[in-house]
């Protein structure tokens, strides 16, 4: 998209931390992931990344949901799908391996700030070897 990613105009605060309340029961909140496929050598490495981010999320008290993998040829399609899911499902956090995964979308610091402001979800970084 020429003007940058479409963040939509829905904001939802979600829940604090990695837990959500459903009636009287607490459940792990859903965590989504985002990464660029071109920063990895093969699909196997991307699969390893998904597993590692899922393990990280579990340690943080989340249940890992979808991993949005950006292809440079179609960017920012995966990021925009991520934003739509965050807004639709009231996601409170998204995990990225590092901010190096955001330049296809725009300036990493600006994208992070706008994402967090508009969606209410925080971006968590889990540095993993590319």
C-alpha positions as CSV (number, residue, x, y, z in Angstrom):
1,X,0.0,0.0,0.0
2,X,1.5,3.3,-1.1
3,X,0.5,5.4,2.0
4,X,1.7,2.7,4.5
5,X,-0.3,0.0,6.3
6,X,-4.0,0.3,7.0
7,X,-4.4,0.2,10.8
8,X,-8.1,0.5,10.6
9,X,-10.0,2.6,13.1
10,X,-11.0,0.1,15.7
11,X,-9.4,0.3,19.1
12,X,-10.0,-2.2,21.8
13,X,-8.1,-2.3,25.1
14,X,-8.3,-6.1,25.6
15,X,-7.1,-7.4,28.9
16,X,-4.0,-6.8,30.9
17,X,-1.1,-9.3,30.8
18,X,-1.5,-12.7,29.2
19,X,-4.9,-13.6,30.7
20,X,-8.5,-12.9,29.8
21,X,-11.6,-13.4,31.9
22,X,-14.5,-15.4,30.6
23,X,-17.1,-15.4,33.4
24,X,-15.5,-16.6,36.5
25,X,-12.6,-18.3,34.7
26,X,-9.2,-16.9,33.6
27,X,-7.9,-18.1,30.3
28,X,-4.6,-17.4,28.6
29,X,-4.9,-14.5,26.2
30,X,-4.3,-15.2,22.5
31,X,-0.9,-14.0,21.2
32,X,-0.3,-13.4,17.5
33,X,3.1,-13.4,15.7
34,X,4.6,-11.5,12.7
35,X,7.8,-12.1,10.8
36,X,9.3,-11.6,7.4
37,X,10.1,-14.8,5.5
38,X,13.0,-13.3,3.6
39,X,15.1,-13.0,6.7
40,X,15.2,-16.8,7.0
41,X,17.0,-19.4,4.9
42,X,14.2,-21.8,4.4
43,X,10.6,-22.7,5.3
44,X,12.0,-25.0,8.0
45,X,13.6,-22.0,9.6
46,X,10.3,-20.2,9.6
47,X,8.7,-23.2,11.1
48,X,11.4,-23.3,13.8
49,X,10.7,-19.6,14.5
50,X,6.9,-20.3,14.8
51,X,7.6,-23.0,17.4
52,X,10.1,-20.8,19.3
53,X,7.7,-17.8,19.4
54,X,4.9,-20.2,20.6
55,X,7.1,-21.4,23.4
56,X,8.0,-17.8,24.3
57,X,4.3,-16.9,24.4
58,X,3.5,-19.9,26.6
59,X,6.2,-18.8,29.1
60,X,4.6,-15.3,29.1
61,X,1.2,-16.8,29.9
62,X,-0.3,-16.6,26.3
63,X,-1.8,-19.1,24.0
64,X,-0.1,-18.8,20.6
65,X,-2.5,-18.1,17.7
66,X,-1.7,-17.4,14.1
67,X,1.7,-16.4,12.8
68,X,1.6,-13.8,10.0
69,X,4.5,-14.3,7.7
70,X,5.2,-11.4,5.3
71,X,6.5,-12.0,1.8
72,X,8.3,-8.9,0.4
73,X,6.5,-9.3,-2.9
74,X,3.1,-8.8,-1.3
75,X,4.0,-6.6,1.6
76,X,2.2,-5.2,3.7
77,X,-0.5,-7.8,3.1
78,X,0.3,-10.0,6.1
79,X,0.8,-7.0,8.4
80,X,-2.6,-5.6,7.4
81,X,-4.2,-9.0,8.1
82,X,-2.5,-9.0,11.5
83,X,-3.9,-5.6,12.3
84,X,-7.4,-6.7,11.2
85,X,-7.1,-9.8,13.5
86,X,-5.9,-7.8,16.4
87,X,-8.9,-5.5,16.1
88,X,-11.4,-8.2,15.5
89,X,-10.3,-10.6,18.3
90,X,-9.3,-7.9,20.8
91,X,-5.7,-9.2,20.9
92,X,-3.6,-7.6,23.6
93,X,-0.1,-8.6,22.4
94,X,1.8,-9.5,19.2
95,X,5.3,-11.0,19.2
96,X,8.0,-10.3,16.7
97,X,11.5,-11.7,16.6
98,X,12.9,-8.2,16.3
99,X,12.0,-4.8,14.9
100,X,14.1,-5.8,11.8
101,X,10.9,-7.4,10.6
102,X,9.0,-4.1,10.2
103,X,10.9,-2.1,7.5
104,X,8.7,-3.6,4.7
105,X,5.8,-1.8,6.4
106,X,7.5,1.5,7.3
107,X,9.9,3.0,9.8
108,X,10.0,0.3,12.6
109,X,9.8,2.8,15.5
110,X,6.9,4.7,13.8
111,X,5.0,1.5,12.8
112,X,5.4,0.1,16.4
113,X,4.1,3.3,17.9
114,X,1.2,3.7,15.6
115,X,0.3,0.0,15.9
116,X,0.3,0.2,19.7
117,X,-1.7,3.5,19.7
118,X,-4.3,2.4,17.2
119,X,-4.9,-1.2,18.3
120,X,-4.2,-1.0,22.0
121,X,-2.1,-4.2,21.7
122,X,1.6,-4.1,22.6
123,X,4.4,-5.4,20.4
124,X,6.6,-7.8,22.3
125,X,10.1,-8.6,21.0
126,X,11.7,-12.0,21.3
127,X,15.1,-11.9,19.8
128,X,15.7,-15.2,18.0
129,X,18.5,-16.2,15.7
130,X,17.4,-15.6,12.0
